[in-house]
């Protein structure tokens, strides 16, 4: 079994890095997927399921003004959730999900509007406030399908970032081996 979660756990373990998860619409499914992977305890710090909007502010440090003006289903909220859980749990990487699984719209956003985010070591140098990368999704299907696709999407985003970081490090090592050229 080489699921995306197993790949995440393997890459993090090889790098000696850790992961924390902040979830809203997925309600713990991301954490469950990761902890189902063998060896997860080597890389997984924990998760915060901040389903209620006020918990996004209280536990994850999402800006209260942002939440009151735009609601919880917003790309900046996703970014701040990822950065907040990373900081709160002391992990190298933070990932987050927020969105509308249905059956009703939320905060003026239609069902299937989802934002997934990743915040990691590479975000430190470029953005002191964190934020990393956010992907906007427009998903179809019923509530369960939207939630499961959100899990797949946030893990895929993290895998992209982990692979990108690895590529960047390999390039740096190549430059050193070749005398800086």
MIMARVEX-815995 format. One record per atom (N, C-alpha, C, O): y, x, z; residue number from 1; residue in three letters. Coordinates in steps of 0.02 Angstrom, whole numbers, always signed. Example, Ala and Ser with C-alpha at 12.3 -4.5 7.8 and 13.67 -1.06 7.14 Angstrom:
2
((-284; +660; +390); 1; ALA)
((-225; +615; +390); 1; ALA)
((-165; +660; +390); 1; ALA)
((-166; +712; +423); 1; ALA)
((-112; +642; +354); 2; SER)
((-53; +684; +357); 2; SER)
((+2; +645; +394); 2; SER)
((+57; +670; +402); 2; SER)
END
This chain:
181
((-60; +43; +0); 1; UNK)
((+0; +0; +0); 1; UNK)
((+62; +44; +0); 1; UNK)
((+74; +84; +46); 1; UNK)
((+102; +37; -52); 2; UNK)
((+163; +76; -56); 2; UNK)
((+223; +29; -64); 2; UNK)
((+259; +32; -114); 2; UNK)
((+232; -15; -15); 3; UNK)
((+286; -64; -16); 3; UNK)
((+353; -29; -10); 3; UNK)
((+356; +29; +12); 3; UNK)
((+407; -63; -29); 4; UNK)
((+474; -33; -19); 4; UNK)
((+485; -12; +54); 4; UNK)
((+514; +41; +67); 4; UNK)
((+462; -52; +102); 5; UNK)
((+470; -35; +172); 5; UNK)
((+432; +29; +189); 5; UNK)
((+457; +72; +225); 5; UNK)
((+371; +36; +162); 6; UNK)
((+332; +96; +174); 6; UNK)
((+365; +157; +143); 6; UNK)
((+364; +211; +172); 6; UNK)
((+396; +148; +85); 7; UNK)
((+432; +203; +53); 7; UNK)
((+493; +223; +95); 7; UNK)
((+506; +283; +103); 7; UNK)
((+529; +174; +121); 8; UNK)
((+586; +187; +164); 8; UNK)
((+564; +227; +225); 8; UNK)
((+595; +278; +242); 8; UNK)
((+512; +204; +258); 9; UNK)
((+487; +239; +319); 9; UNK)
((+466; +310; +302); 9; UNK)
((+482; +356; +339); 9; UNK)
((+431; +319; +246); 10; UNK)
((+409; +386; +226); 10; UNK)
((+469; +432; +213); 10; UNK)
((+470; +488; +238); 10; UNK)
((+517; +408; +174); 11; UNK)
((+576; +450; +158); 11; UNK)
((+616; +467; +221); 11; UNK)
((+636; +525; +230); 11; UNK)
((+626; +419; +264); 12; UNK)
((+663; +433; +326); 12; UNK)
((+626; +482; +370); 12; UNK)
((+657; +527; +399); 12; UNK)
((+561; +475; +374); 13; UNK)
((+520; +519; +416); 13; UNK)
((+523; +591; +390); 13; UNK)
((+531; +638; +428); 13; UNK)
((+517; +598; +324); 14; UNK)
((+521; +664; +293); 14; UNK)
((+588; +697; +307); 14; UNK)
((+592; +757; +319); 14; UNK)
((+642; +657; +305); 15; UNK)
((+709; +683; +316); 15; UNK)
((+726; +691; +390); 15; UNK)
((+776; +721; +408); 15; UNK)
((+683; +664; +434); 16; UNK)
((+697; +665; +505); 16; UNK)
((+755; +620; +523); 16; UNK)
((+793; +634; +570); 16; UNK)
((+763; +565; +487); 17; UNK)
((+819; +519; +498); 17; UNK)
((+794; +452; +524); 17; UNK)
((+735; +436; +521); 17; UNK)
((+842; +413; +550); 18; UNK)
((+825; +349; +580); 18; UNK)
((+864; +291; +548); 18; UNK)
((+914; +302; +515); 18; UNK)
((+839; +231; +560); 19; UNK)
((+867; +170; +530); 19; UNK)
((+877; +117; +583); 19; UNK)
((+836; +108; +628); 19; UNK)
((+933; +80; +576); 20; UNK)
((+946; +20; +616); 20; UNK)
((+963; -36; +568); 20; UNK)
((+991; -25; +514); 20; UNK)
((+945; -97; +587); 21; UNK)
((+953; -155; +543); 21; UNK)
((+996; -209; +577); 21; UNK)
((+986; -224; +636); 21; UNK)
((+1043; -237; +539); 22; UNK)
((+1082; -295; +561); 22; UNK)
((+1067; -352; +514); 22; UNK)
((+1075; -346; +453); 22; UNK)
((+1044; -408; +542); 23; UNK)
((+1024; -464; +499); 23; UNK)
((+1059; -528; +519); 23; UNK)
((+1073; -540; +578); 23; UNK)
((+1074; -568; +469); 24; UNK)
((+1098; -635; +481); 24; UNK)
((+1049; -683; +447); 24; UNK)
((+1002; -707; +480); 24; UNK)
((+1058; -699; +383); 25; UNK)
((+1016; -750; +352); 25; UNK)
((+942; -732; +352); 25; UNK)
((+901; -778; +348); 25; UNK)
((+925; -668; +355); 26; UNK)
((+854; -649; +354); 26; UNK)
((+821; -655; +422); 26; UNK)
((+759; -652; +426); 26; UNK)
((+859; -664; +475); 27; UNK)
((+833; -682; +540); 27; UNK)
((+777; -639; +568); 27; UNK)
((+733; -664; +603); 27; UNK)
((+777; -575; +553); 28; UNK)
((+726; -530; +580); 28; UNK)
((+672; -511; +529); 28; UNK)
((+629; -470; +544); 28; UNK)
((+675; -539; +469); 29; UNK)
((+625; -524; +418); 29; UNK)
((+628; -451; +394); 29; UNK)
((+576; -422; +379); 29; UNK)
((+688; -421; +391); 30; UNK)
((+693; -352; +370); 30; UNK)
((+659; -307; +422); 30; UNK)
((+620; -263; +404); 30; UNK)
((+675; -319; +485); 31; UNK)
((+644; -279; +539); 31; UNK)
((+568; -288; +538); 31; UNK)
((+531; -240; +548); 31; UNK)
((+545; -349; +527); 32; UNK)
((+473; -363; +525); 32; UNK)
((+440; -325; +468); 32; UNK)
((+385; -298; +475); 32; UNK)
((+472; -324; +411); 33; UNK)
((+446; -289; +352); 33; UNK)
((+441; -214; +366); 33; UNK)
((+390; -182; +349); 33; UNK)
((+492; -186; +396); 34; UNK)
((+492; -114; +410); 34; UNK)
((+440; -97; +463); 34; UNK)
((+403; -48; +455); 34; UNK)
((+436; -137; +516); 35; UNK)
((+388; -120; +568); 35; UNK)
((+315; -134; +547); 35; UNK)
((+269; -112; +582); 35; UNK)
((+305; -169; +492); 36; UNK)
((+237; -179; +466); 36; UNK)
((+212; -116; +431); 36; UNK)
((+152; -108; +420); 36; UNK)
((+258; -71; +414); 37; UNK)
((+240; -9; +379); 37; UNK)
((+212; +41; +429); 37; UNK)
((+240; +51; +483); 37; UNK)
((+156; +74; +412); 38; UNK)
((+128; +125; +457); 38; UNK)
((+178; +180; +470); 38; UNK)
((+213; +203; +424); 38; UNK)
((+183; +202; +532); 39; UNK)
((+229; +257; +550); 39; UNK)
((+300; +236; +562); 39; UNK)
((+344; +278; +571); 39; UNK)
((+314; +171; +562); 40; UNK)
((+382; +146; +570); 40; UNK)
((+416; +172; +633); 40; UNK)
((+477; +182; +634); 40; UNK)
((+377; +183; +686); 41; UNK)
((+407; +205; +749); 41; UNK)
((+439; +274; +743); 41; UNK)
((+480; +292; +785); 41; UNK)
((+421; +312; +693); 42; UNK)
((+452; +377; +682); 42; UNK)
((+524; +372; +658); 42; UNK)
((+564; +417; +669); 42; UNK)
((+541; +316; +624); 43; UNK)
((+606; +311; +591); 43; UNK)
((+648; +250; +612); 43; UNK)
((+709; +252; +605); 43; UNK)
((+616; +198; +636); 44; UNK)
((+651; +135; +649); 44; UNK)
((+676; +133; +721); 44; UNK)
((+636; +135; +768); 44; UNK)
((+742; +127; +730); 45; UNK)
((+772; +124; +797); 45; UNK)
((+770; +54; +826); 45; UNK)
((+754; +45; +884); 45; UNK)
((+787; +4; +784); 46; UNK)
((+789; -65; +808); 46; UNK)
((+833; -107; +764); 46; UNK)
((+857; -85; +712); 46; UNK)
((+843; -170; +787); 47; UNK)
((+882; -216; +746); 47; UNK)
((+922; -263; +790); 47; UNK)
((+906; -274; +849); 47; UNK)
((+973; -292; +759); 48; UNK)
((+1013; -344; +791); 48; UNK)
((+1013; -403; +742); 48; UNK)
((+1035; -397; +685); 48; UNK)
((+987; -460; +765); 49; UNK)
((+991; -520; +725); 49; UNK)
((+1050; -560; +750); 49; UNK)
((+1046; -597; +799); 49; UNK)
((+1106; -551; +715); 50; UNK)
((+1169; -584; +734); 50; UNK)
((+1178; -645; +690); 50; UNK)
((+1218; -645; +643); 50; UNK)
((+1141; -697; +706); 51; UNK)
((+1142; -758; +666); 51; UNK)
((+1208; -796; +676); 51; UNK)
((+1237; -821; +628); 51; UNK)
((+1231; -799; +737); 52; UNK)
((+1294; -833; +753); 52; UNK)
((+1353; -787; +735); 52; UNK)
((+1351; -727; +749); 52; UNK)
((+1404; -815; +704); 53; UNK)
((+1461; -776; +680); 53; UNK)
((+1493; -735; +735); 53; UNK)
((+1510; -677; +724); 53; UNK)
((+1501; -764; +795); 54; UNK)
((+1535; -727; +849); 54; UNK)
((+1496; -664; +870); 54; UNK)
((+1525; -616; +893); 54; UNK)
((+1430; -665; +862); 55; UNK)
((+1390; -606; +879); 55; UNK)
((+1402; -549; +830); 55; UNK)
((+1395; -490; +848); 55; UNK)
((+1420; -565; +769); 56; UNK)
((+1436; -512; +721); 56; UNK)
((+1495; -471; +746); 56; UNK)
((+1498; -410; +736); 56; UNK)
((+1542; -505; +778); 57; UNK)
((+1599; -470; +808); 57; UNK)
((+1580; -437; +874); 57; UNK)
((+1594; -378; +885); 57; UNK)
((+1549; -475; +919); 58; UNK)
((+1535; -450; +986); 58; UNK)
((+1484; -393; +988); 58; UNK)
((+1493; -345; +1026); 58; UNK)
((+1431; -397; +948); 59; UNK)
((+1378; -347; +950); 59; UNK)
((+1385; -292; +898); 59; UNK)
((+1364; -235; +908); 59; UNK)
((+1414; -310; +840); 60; UNK)
((+1415; -263; +784); 60; UNK)
((+1485; -237; +767); 60; UNK)
((+1493; -195; +724); 60; UNK)
((+1535; -263; +802); 61; UNK)
((+1603; -239; +792); 61; UNK)
((+1636; -261; +727); 61; UNK)
((+1685; -230; +705); 61; UNK)
((+1611; -315; +696); 62; UNK)
((+1643; -341; +636); 62; UNK)
((+1712; -368; +656); 62; UNK)
((+1718; -402; +706); 62; UNK)
((+1762; -352; +616); 63; UNK)
((+1831; -372; +629); 63; UNK)
((+1837; -448; +637); 63; UNK)
((+1817; -486; +592); 63; UNK)
((+1864; -471; +694); 64; UNK)
((+1869; -542; +709); 64; UNK)
((+1916; -578; +659); 64; UNK)
((+1903; -635; +641); 64; UNK)
((+1969; -545; +638); 65; UNK)
((+2016; -575; +590); 65; UNK)
((+1981; -585; +523); 65; UNK)
((+1989; -637; +491); 65; UNK)
((+1942; -536; +502); 66; UNK)
((+1904; -542; +440); 66; UNK)
((+1857; -602; +444); 66; UNK)
((+1853; -642; +397); 66; UNK)
((+1821; -608; +499); 67; UNK)
((+1775; -664; +508); 67; UNK)
((+1811; -731; +507); 67; UNK)
((+1787; -779; +476); 67; UNK)
((+1869; -735; +540); 68; UNK)
((+1905; -799; +542); 68; UNK)
((+1936; -816; +474); 68; UNK)
((+1940; -875; +457); 68; UNK)
((+1957; -766; +436); 69; UNK)
((+1990; -779; +372); 69; UNK)
((+1940; -791; +315); 69; UNK)
((+1951; -834; +273); 69; UNK)
((+1885; -753; +315); 70; UNK)
((+1839; -756; +258); 70; UNK)
((+1771; -785; +275); 70; UNK)
((+1733; -803; +230); 70; UNK)
((+1755; -790; +339); 71; UNK)
((+1689; -813; +358); 71; UNK)
((+1639; -756; +359); 71; UNK)
((+1657; -699; +342); 71; UNK)
((+1578; -772; +377); 72; UNK)
((+1527; -720; +385); 72; UNK)
((+1496; -698; +319); 72; UNK)
((+1465; -644; +316); 72; UNK)
((+1503; -738; +267); 73; UNK)
((+1472; -723; +203); 73; UNK)
((+1524; -688; +159); 73; UNK)
((+1560; -720; +121); 73; UNK)
((+1528; -622; +167); 74; UNK)
((+1581; -583; +135); 74; UNK)
((+1557; -511; +128); 74; UNK)
((+1523; -486; +172); 74; UNK)
((+1575; -477; +74); 75; UNK)
((+1552; -407; +66); 75; UNK)
((+1577; -360; +121); 75; UNK)
((+1540; -316; +142); 75; UNK)
((+1639; -369; +143); 76; UNK)
((+1665; -326; +197); 76; UNK)
((+1628; -338; +263); 76; UNK)
((+1618; -292; +301); 76; UNK)
((+1609; -400; +275); 77; UNK)
((+1571; -416; +335); 77; UNK)
((+1504; -380; +332); 77; UNK)
((+1482; -351; +382); 77; UNK)
((+1471; -382; +274); 78; UNK)
((+1407; -347; +267); 78; UNK)
((+1415; -273; +280); 78; UNK)
((+1375; -242; +315); 78; UNK)
((+1467; -243; +251); 79; UNK)
((+1480; -172; +260); 79; UNK)
((+1492; -155; +333); 79; UNK)
((+1465; -105; +358); 79; UNK)
((+1532; -196; +367); 80; UNK)
((+1547; -184; +438); 80; UNK)
((+1485; -195; +482); 80; UNK)
((+1477; -162; +533); 80; UNK)
((+1442; -242; +463); 81; UNK)
((+1380; -253; +500); 81; UNK)
((+1335; -191; +495); 81; UNK)
((+1307; -169; +546); 81; UNK)
((+1329; -162; +435); 82; UNK)
((+1287; -103; +426); 82; UNK)
((+1315; -44; +465); 82; UNK)
((+1278; -8; +499); 82; UNK)
((+1380; -34; +461); 83; UNK)
((+1412; +21; +498); 83; UNK)
((+1407; +9; +573); 83; UNK)
((+1396; +56; +612); 83; UNK)
((+1416; -53; +594); 84; UNK)
((+1415; -71; +665); 84; UNK)
((+1346; -62; +697); 84; UNK)
((+1342; -36; +752); 84; UNK)
((+1293; -83; +662); 85; UNK)
((+1227; -75; +691); 85; UNK)
((+1206; -1; +692); 85; UNK)
((+1172; +21; +738); 85; UNK)
((+1228; +35; +642); 86; UNK)
((+1214; +107; +639); 86; UNK)
((+1244; +141; +700); 86; UNK)
((+1212; +183; +733); 86; UNK)
((+1306; +124; +715); 87; UNK)
((+1341; +153; +772); 87; UNK)
((+1311; +128; +839); 87; UNK)
((+1297; +168; +884); 87; UNK)
((+1301; +62; +844); 88; UNK)
((+1277; +33; +906); 88; UNK)
((+1209; +59; +927); 88; UNK)
((+1196; +69; +986); 88; UNK)
((+1165; +71; +878); 89; UNK)
((+1097; +93; +894); 89; UNK)
((+1087; +168; +883); 89; UNK)
((+1032; +194; +893); 89; UNK)
((+1140; +203; +864); 90; UNK)
((+1137; +276; +857); 90; UNK)
((+1089; +299; +803); 90; UNK)
((+1051; +347; +813); 90; UNK)
((+1091; +266; +745); 91; UNK)
((+1046; +283; +690); 91; UNK)
((+1083; +321; +635); 91; UNK)
((+1144; +318; +631); 91; UNK)
((+1045; +356; +594); 92; UNK)
((+1074; +391; +536); 92; UNK)
((+1094; +341; +482); 92; UNK)
((+1144; +351; +447); 92; UNK)
((+1055; +288; +476); 93; UNK)
((+1067; +237; +424); 93; UNK)
((+1071; +168; +456); 93; UNK)
((+1036; +154; +505); 93; UNK)
((+1114; +126; +428); 94; UNK)
((+1117; +56; +448); 94; UNK)
((+1114; +13; +386); 94; UNK)
((+1146; +28; +335); 94; UNK)
((+1076; -41; +388); 95; UNK)
((+1075; -89; +333); 95; UNK)
((+1088; -158; +360); 95; UNK)
((+1076; -172; +419); 95; UNK)
((+1115; -203; +317); 96; UNK)
((+1134; -269; +340); 96; UNK)
((+1124; -321; +286); 96; UNK)
((+1128; -307; +226); 96; UNK)
((+1111; -383; +309); 97; UNK)
((+1107; -441; +265); 97; UNK)
((+1151; -496; +293); 97; UNK)
((+1150; -509; +353); 97; UNK)
((+1189; -529; +249); 98; UNK)
((+1225; -590; +267); 98; UNK)
((+1230; -633; +205); 98; UNK)
((+1236; -608; +149); 98; UNK)
((+1226; -699; +215); 99; UNK)
((+1227; -743; +157); 99; UNK)
((+1210; -814; +174); 99; UNK)
((+1206; -833; +232); 99; UNK)
((+1199; -853; +121); 100; UNK)
((+1184; -924; +127); 100; UNK)
((+1115; -938; +98); 100; UNK)
((+1106; -935; +37); 100; UNK)
((+1067; -953; +141); 101; UNK)
((+999; -967; +118); 101; UNK)
((+990; -1042; +104); 101; UNK)
((+941; -1061; +71); 101; UNK)
((+1036; -1083; +128); 102; UNK)
((+1031; -1154; +115); 102; UNK)
((+999; -1191; +174); 102; UNK)
((+980; -1160; +223); 102; UNK)
((+994; -1255; +169); 103; UNK)
((+1002; -1294; +108); 103; UNK)
((+1075; -1312; +91); 103; UNK)
((+1089; -1335; +36); 103; UNK)
((+1121; -1302; +138); 104; UNK)
((+1191; -1321; +127); 104; UNK)
((+1235; -1259; +116); 104; UNK)
((+1218; -1205; +141); 104; UNK)
((+1291; -1266; +78); 105; UNK)
((+1339; -1211; +73); 105; UNK)
((+1366; -1193; +142); 105; UNK)
((+1363; -1233; +189); 105; UNK)
((+1393; -1132; +148); 106; UNK)
((+1422; -1109; +212); 106; UNK)
((+1487; -1073; +197); 106; UNK)
((+1491; -1033; +149); 106; UNK)
((+1538; -1085; +237); 107; UNK)
((+1603; -1051; +229); 107; UNK)
((+1629; -1056; +157); 107; UNK)
((+1661; -1010; +132); 107; UNK)
((+1615; -1113; +125); 108; UNK)
((+1638; -1122; +56); 108; UNK)
((+1598; -1083; +4); 108; UNK)
((+1616; -1083; -55); 108; UNK)
((+1544; -1051; +25); 109; UNK)
((+1503; -1011; -21); 109; UNK)
((+1440; -1051; -39); 109; UNK)
((+1409; -1081; +5); 109; UNK)
((+1421; -1050; -103); 110; UNK)
((+1362; -1088; -123); 110; UNK)
((+1297; -1056; -98); 110; UNK)
((+1294; -996; -84); 110; UNK)
((+1245; -1097; -93); 111; UNK)
((+1178; -1073; -76); 111; UNK)
((+1159; -1018; -125); 111; UNK)
((+1169; -1024; -186); 111; UNK)
((+1130; -964; -99); 112; UNK)
((+1109; -908; -142); 112; UNK)
((+1159; -851; -145); 112; UNK)
((+1146; -800; -176); 112; UNK)
((+1217; -860; -113); 113; UNK)
((+1267; -806; -108); 113; UNK)
((+1246; -760; -51); 113; UNK)
((+1242; -781; +7); 113; UNK)
((+1231; -698; -68); 114; UNK)
((+1206; -650; -18); 114; UNK)
((+1240; -583; -28); 114; UNK)
((+1253; -562; -85); 114; UNK)
((+1253; -548; +26); 115; UNK)
((+1279; -480; +24); 115; UNK)
((+1233; -436; +65); 115; UNK)
((+1217; -452; +122); 115; UNK)
((+1211; -381; +35); 116; UNK)
((+1170; -332; +71); 116; UNK)
((+1209; -266; +71); 116; UNK)
((+1244; -250; +23); 116; UNK)
((+1203; -228; +126); 117; UNK)
((+1242; -168; +133); 117; UNK)
((+1202; -112; +164); 117; UNK)
((+1154; -124; +202); 117; UNK)
((+1222; -51; +148); 118; UNK)
((+1192; +9; +178); 118; UNK)
((+1249; +56; +199); 118; UNK)
((+1298; +63; +163); 118; UNK)
((+1241; +86; +256); 119; UNK)
((+1289; +135; +281); 119; UNK)
((+1249; +195; +306); 119; UNK)
((+1203; +188; +346); 119; UNK)
((+1266; +254; +281); 120; UNK)
((+1227; +312; +299); 120; UNK)
((+1269; +375; +305); 120; UNK)
((+1330; +372; +302); 120; UNK)
((+1235; +431; +314); 121; UNK)
((+1269; +494; +324); 121; UNK)
((+1319; +511; +269); 121; UNK)
((+1371; +541; +283); 121; UNK)
((+1304; +493; +207); 122; UNK)
((+1349; +509; +152); 122; UNK)
((+1415; +470; +157); 122; UNK)
((+1465; +491; +129); 122; UNK)
((+1414; +413; +193); 123; UNK)
((+1475; +373; +202); 123; UNK)
((+1524; +408; +250); 123; UNK)
((+1584; +395; +247); 123; UNK)
((+1498; +451; +294); 124; UNK)
((+1540; +483; +344); 124; UNK)
((+1597; +523; +314); 124; UNK)
((+1654; +519; +336); 124; UNK)
((+1580; +563; +264); 125; UNK)
((+1630; +608; +235); 125; UNK)
((+1682; +570; +194); 125; UNK)
((+1741; +587; +194); 125; UNK)
((+1660; +518; +159); 126; UNK)
((+1705; +484; +113); 126; UNK)
((+1744; +427; +144); 126; UNK)
((+1797; +408; +118); 126; UNK)
((+1719; +398; +198); 127; UNK)
((+1751; +339; +226); 127; UNK)
((+1742; +338; +302); 127; UNK)
((+1689; +319; +327); 127; UNK)
((+1793; +359; +337); 128; UNK)
((+1788; +367; +409); 128; UNK)
((+1770; +301; +444); 128; UNK)
((+1740; +302; +498); 128; UNK)
((+1788; +244; +414); 129; UNK)
((+1772; +180; +444); 129; UNK)
((+1701; +158; +428); 129; UNK)
((+1680; +104; +449); 129; UNK)
((+1665; +198; +391); 130; UNK)
((+1597; +178; +369); 130; UNK)
((+1603; +131; +311); 130; UNK)
((+1656; +126; +279); 130; UNK)
((+1551; +96; +296); 131; UNK)
((+1554; +48; +241); 131; UNK)
((+1501; +60; +190); 131; UNK)
((+1470; +13; +165); 131; UNK)
((+1488; +123; +173); 132; UNK)
((+1434; +138; +127); 132; UNK)
((+1438; +99; +63); 132; UNK)
((+1488; +103; +27); 132; UNK)
((+1385; +61; +48); 133; UNK)
((+1380; +25; -15); 133; UNK)
((+1360; -47; -2); 133; UNK)
((+1318; -61; +40); 133; UNK)
((+1390; -93; -40); 134; UNK)
((+1374; -164; -34); 134; UNK)
((+1355; -191; -102); 134; UNK)
((+1386; -173; -153); 134; UNK)
((+1303; -233; -104); 135; UNK)
((+1284; -266; -166); 135; UNK)
((+1290; -341; -156); 135; UNK)
((+1266; -369; -106); 135; UNK)
((+1322; -374; -204); 136; UNK)
((+1328; -447; -204); 136; UNK)
((+1271; -476; -244); 136; UNK)
((+1256; -452; -299); 136; UNK)
((+1238; -526; -217); 137; UNK)
((+1182; -558; -250); 137; UNK)
((+1196; -632; -260); 137; UNK)
((+1229; -664; -219); 137; UNK)
((+1172; -659; -315); 138; UNK)
((+1173; -732; -327); 138; UNK)
((+1101; -751; -339); 138; UNK)
((+1075; -744; -394); 138; UNK)
((+1068; -777; -287); 139; UNK)
((+996; -789; -289); 139; UNK)
((+981; -863; -300); 139; UNK)
((+1017; -907; -277); 139; UNK)
((+926; -875; -336); 140; UNK)
((+901; -943; -346); 140; UNK)
((+839; -952; -305); 140; UNK)
((+807; -903; -284); 140; UNK)
((+821; -1014; -294); 141; UNK)
((+759; -1029; -258); 141; UNK)
((+773; -1068; -195); 141; UNK)
((+830; -1086; -180); 141; UNK)
((+719; -1081; -158); 142; UNK)
((+727; -1117; -95); 142; UNK)
((+746; -1068; -40); 142; UNK)
((+752; -1008; -52); 142; UNK)
((+754; -1093; +19); 143; UNK)
((+775; -1053; +77); 143; UNK)
((+730; -992; +87); 143; UNK)
((+755; -937; +97); 143; UNK)
((+665; -1003; +86); 144; UNK)
((+618; -948; +98); 144; UNK)
((+623; -895; +43); 144; UNK)
((+620; -835; +57); 144; UNK)
((+629; -917; -19); 145; UNK)
((+634; -870; -75); 145; UNK)
((+698; -829; -71); 145; UNK)
((+697; -768; -84); 145; UNK)
((+753; -861; -54); 146; UNK)
((+817; -825; -48); 146; UNK)
((+813; -774; +8); 146; UNK)
((+838; -718; +1); 146; UNK)
((+783; -793; +64); 147; UNK)
((+777; -746; +120); 147; UNK)
((+733; -686; +101); 147; UNK)
((+750; -629; +116); 147; UNK)
((+676; -699; +69); 148; UNK)
((+631; -644; +51); 148; UNK)
((+662; -598; -2); 148; UNK)
((+653; -537; +1); 148; UNK)
((+697; -627; -50); 149; UNK)
((+731; -586; -101); 149; UNK)
((+786; -544; -69); 149; UNK)
((+800; -488; -92); 149; UNK)
((+818; -570; -17); 150; UNK)
((+870; -532; +19); 150; UNK)
((+838; -471; +53); 150; UNK)
((+867; -417; +53); 150; UNK)
((+779; -480; +82); 151; UNK)
((+742; -424; +113); 151; UNK)
((+727; -372; +60); 151; UNK)
((+740; -313; +70); 151; UNK)
((+698; -393; +5); 152; UNK)
((+681; -346; -49); 152; UNK)
((+743; -308; -73); 152; UNK)
((+741; -248; -85); 152; UNK)
((+798; -345; -81); 153; UNK)
((+860; -316; -108); 153; UNK)
((+891; -264; -61); 153; UNK)
((+914; -212; -84); 153; UNK)
((+892; -278; +4); 154; UNK)
((+922; -229; +50); 154; UNK)
((+879; -166; +55); 154; UNK)
((+905; -111; +62); 154; UNK)
((+813; -174; +52); 155; UNK)
((+768; -115; +54); 155; UNK)
((+776; -75; -11); 155; UNK)
((+775; -13; -9); 155; UNK)
((+784; -109; -68); 156; UNK)
((+794; -74; -132); 156; UNK)
((+860; -36; -131); 156; UNK)
((+863; +21; -156); 156; UNK)
((+912; -66; -103); 157; UNK)
((+977; -32; -98); 157; UNK)
((+971; +31; -54); 157; UNK)
((+998; +83; -72); 157; UNK)
((+936; +25; +2); 158; UNK)
((+926; +83; +45); 158; UNK)
((+886; +137; +9); 158; UNK)
((+903; +196; +14); 158; UNK)
((+834; +118; -26); 159; UNK)
((+794; +167; -64); 159; UNK)
((+837; +204; -115); 159; UNK)
((+830; +264; -124); 159; UNK)
((+881; +167; -149); 160; UNK)
((+928; +198; -197); 160; UNK)
((+970; +251; -163); 160; UNK)
((+979; +307; -188); 160; UNK)
((+998; +233; -106); 161; UNK)
((+1042; +278; -69); 161; UNK)
((+1003; +339; -43); 161; UNK)
((+1027; +395; -46); 161; UNK)
((+943; +328; -17); 162; UNK)
((+901; +383; +7); 162; UNK)
((+883; +430; -51); 162; UNK)
((+885; +491; -43); 162; UNK)
((+866; +402; -107); 163; UNK)
((+848; +443; -166); 163; UNK)
((+910; +480; -192); 163; UNK)
((+905; +538; -211); 163; UNK)
((+968; +446; -191); 164; UNK)
((+1030; +478; -213); 164; UNK)
((+1049; +536; -169); 164; UNK)
((+1072; +588; -193); 164; UNK)
((+1039; +527; -103); 165; UNK)
((+1055; +581; -56); 165; UNK)
((+1009; +640; -68); 165; UNK)
((+1030; +698; -66); 165; UNK)
((+945; +626; -82); 166; UNK)
((+896; +678; -95); 166; UNK)
((+916; +717; -158); 166; UNK)
((+913; +779; -160); 166; UNK)
((+936; +681; -211); 167; UNK)
((+957; +712; -274); 167; UNK)
((+1017; +757; -262); 167; UNK)
((+1021; +813; -288); 167; UNK)
((+1065; +732; -222); 168; UNK)
((+1124; +772; -206); 168; UNK)
((+1106; +836; -170); 168; UNK)
((+1134; +889; -186); 168; UNK)
((+1060; +834; -123); 169; UNK)
((+1039; +893; -86); 169; UNK)
((+1003; +942; -131); 169; UNK)
((+1013; +1003; -126); 169; UNK)
((+961; +916; -176); 170; UNK)
((+925; +960; -222); 170; UNK)
((+974; +997; -266); 170; UNK)
((+965; +1057; -280); 170; UNK)
((+1026; +962; -289); 171; UNK)
((+1077; +995; -331); 171; UNK)
((+1111; +1050; -292); 171; UNK)
((+1123; +1104; -319); 171; UNK)
((+1127; +1037; -230); 172; UNK)
((+1161; +1088; -188); 172; UNK)
((+1116; +1149; -180); 172; UNK)
((+1140; +1206; -183); 172; UNK)
((+1051; +1138; -170); 173; UNK)
((+1006; +1194; -162); 173; UNK)
((+999; +1233; -227); 173; UNK)
((+996; +1295; -226); 173; UNK)
((+997; +1198; -284); 174; UNK)
((+995; +1232; -348); 174; UNK)
((+1056; +1277; -357); 174; UNK)
((+1050; +1333; -381); 174; UNK)
((+1115; +1252; -338); 175; UNK)
((+1175; +1291; -345); 175; UNK)
((+1171; +1354; -302); 175; UNK)
((+1192; +1408; -325); 175; UNK)
((+1145; +1348; -242); 176; UNK)
((+1138; +1407; -198); 176; UNK)
((+1089; +1458; -229); 176; UNK)
((+1103; +1518; -228); 176; UNK)
((+1033; +1434; -255); 177; UNK)
((+983; +1479; -284); 177; UNK)
((+1010; +1515; -346); 177; UNK)
((+991; +1572; -360); 177; UNK)
((+1056; +1482; -381); 178; UNK)
((+1082; +1511; -443); 178; UNK)
((+1149; +1546; -432); 178; UNK)
((+1189; +1553; -478); 178; UNK)
((+1159; +1569; -372); 179; UNK)
((+1219; +1608; -357); 179; UNK)
((+1284; +1568; -362); 179; UNK)
((+1337; +1597; -374); 179; UNK)
((+1280; +1503; -353); 180; UNK)
((+1341; +1462; -354); 180; UNK)
((+1361; +1439; -423); 180; UNK)
((+1415; +1411; -432); 180; UNK)
((+1319; +1450; -473); 181; UNK)
((+1336; +1429; -541); 181; UNK)
((+1296; +1369; -563); 181; UNK)
((+1304; +1345; -619); 181; UNK)
END
